[in-house]
Amino acid sequence: MQAVSESETPLTLEDVKAKFEAWRQRPKPRKPFPNALWHDVFRLQAQYKLTKILTTLRLTRAQFMHKRAVLLSEPDCIAEKAPPKPSPSRASMATDFISVDLTSTTGVVNHQDYKPSVSPMVFGIELTRPDGTVLKIHQLPTSAVDALIHHFIA
């Protein structure tokens, strides 16, 4: 009679779950799961869907992908991503330019000359939408305010 090797024995999700639960119940301080447990998880993929494995074993996809990359020398999609950029403050947040045609609703012609206006009928405006988008305009003619607000909020 031949002894069945560990790689030939059928592995069930319940067996691996019991191993993970036993590891979690240890009285010692928490340490990473042993590599042998991770190799059992990788073997389960031949029989079960990944989401079923991860939910049953209470593992995250990030943990799984990282360990697979480390232990099986496969690419780690999560590790290859660039680190997240720090979130900019609202004042420094830049968005794409949005052109608004003011002539159709107000009759105002938008001349983009870069001379400062001397008319007392211009002012600066700052609009903030509920989603956090901020629009700041300096030297805006008062006649264009209604159309601008309507297009920005809509």
C-alpha positions, 0 to 999 in steps of 0.5 A: 500500500502506498502512502498518499502524498500531501499534494495528492490528497484532496483538499477541501475548503472546510479543511483549510478553514479549520487550519486558519481558525486554529491559527487565529485562535492561538494565544500568542501574538498575531503573526502572519499566516504560515506559508503552508496555509497560503499554499493550501489556499492556492491549491483550493483555486482548482476546486473553488471560486476565488471569492468563495475561498476569500470569503470563507477564510476571511481574507482580502483580495489584497492579501491574496494577491500579495502572497501569491506574488511573493510565494509563487513569483507571480506579478503583484498587480496591487504592488505595481500600482503607483502609491496614492498621491496626497489629496490636494487642497481645494485651492490647489485642485485643478480641473479641465477647462470648461467653456461656457457660451455666454452669448446665447443667453446673455448677449455678452461677447467674450473677448479674451483680451488680457487687459485688466478691466476698468469697468466697475461692473466686473467682479470676482466670483467663486462657486462651489458645487455639492460634489466639491468642485470649485469655480473661481473667476476674476473680473467677470462681467455682472451681465454674465453671472446668471448664465454662468451660475446656471451652466455650472450648477446644471 
